[in-house]
């Protein structure tokens, strides 16, 4: 699944993102609004991980929702 599909259907995927990254608040999810780069930054910030690790986790998420 392409990230464009996730962004286009953000309301549907928001719950799955919240399940995966529970530290993200509803307000943050609204701000992210399906934008992959914003999600990447928030994951790095909230979980204290490097960009490459956050990128890997997003790729794993993409595979899981496919």
C-alpha positions as CSV (number, residue, x, y, z in Angstrom):
1,X,0.0,0.0,0.0
2,X,1.3,3.4,-0.9
3,X,1.6,6.2,1.7
4,X,-0.6,8.3,-0.6
5,X,-3.5,5.9,0.2
6,X,-2.8,6.2,3.9
7,X,-2.8,10.0,3.7
8,X,-6.0,10.0,1.6
9,X,-7.8,7.7,4.1
10,X,-6.2,9.1,7.2
11,X,-9.4,8.9,9.3
12,X,-9.5,5.1,8.7
13,X,-5.8,4.6,9.4
14,X,-5.6,6.9,12.4
15,X,-6.8,4.2,14.8
16,X,-4.2,1.7,13.5
17,X,-1.5,4.4,13.9
18,X,-2.7,5.0,17.5
19,X,-2.6,1.3,18.2
20,X,0.9,1.0,16.9
21,X,2.3,4.2,18.5
22,X,0.2,4.8,21.6
23,X,2.3,7.6,22.9
24,X,1.0,9.9,20.1
25,X,-1.9,12.0,21.2
26,X,-5.1,12.6,19.3
27,X,-4.1,16.2,18.7
28,X,-0.7,15.1,17.3
29,X,-2.5,12.6,15.0
30,X,-4.7,15.5,13.8
31,X,-1.7,17.6,13.1
32,X,0.1,14.7,11.3
33,X,-3.0,14.3,9.0
34,X,-1.4,11.4,7.1
35,X,1.8,13.2,6.3
36,X,4.5,10.6,6.5
37,X,7.4,13.0,7.3
38,X,5.4,14.4,10.2
39,X,4.7,11.0,11.6
40,X,8.4,10.1,11.3
41,X,9.3,13.2,13.3
42,X,6.8,12.6,16.0
43,X,7.8,8.9,16.4
44,X,11.4,10.0,16.8
45,X,10.5,12.6,19.3
46,X,8.1,10.6,21.4
47,X,10.1,7.3,21.4
48,X,13.6,8.8,21.5
49,X,14.8,6.9,18.5
50,X,16.9,7.7,15.5
51,X,15.5,8.6,12.1
52,X,16.6,5.3,10.5
53,X,14.9,3.3,13.3
54,X,11.7,5.3,13.0
55,X,11.8,4.8,9.2
56,X,12.1,1.0,9.7
57,X,9.1,1.0,12.1
58,X,7.0,3.0,9.6
59,X,8.0,0.5,6.8
60,X,7.0,-2.4,9.1
61,X,3.6,-0.6,9.7
62,X,3.1,-0.2,6.0
63,X,3.7,-3.9,5.4
64,X,1.3,-4.8,8.3
65,X,-1.6,-2.7,6.9
66,X,-1.1,-4.0,3.3
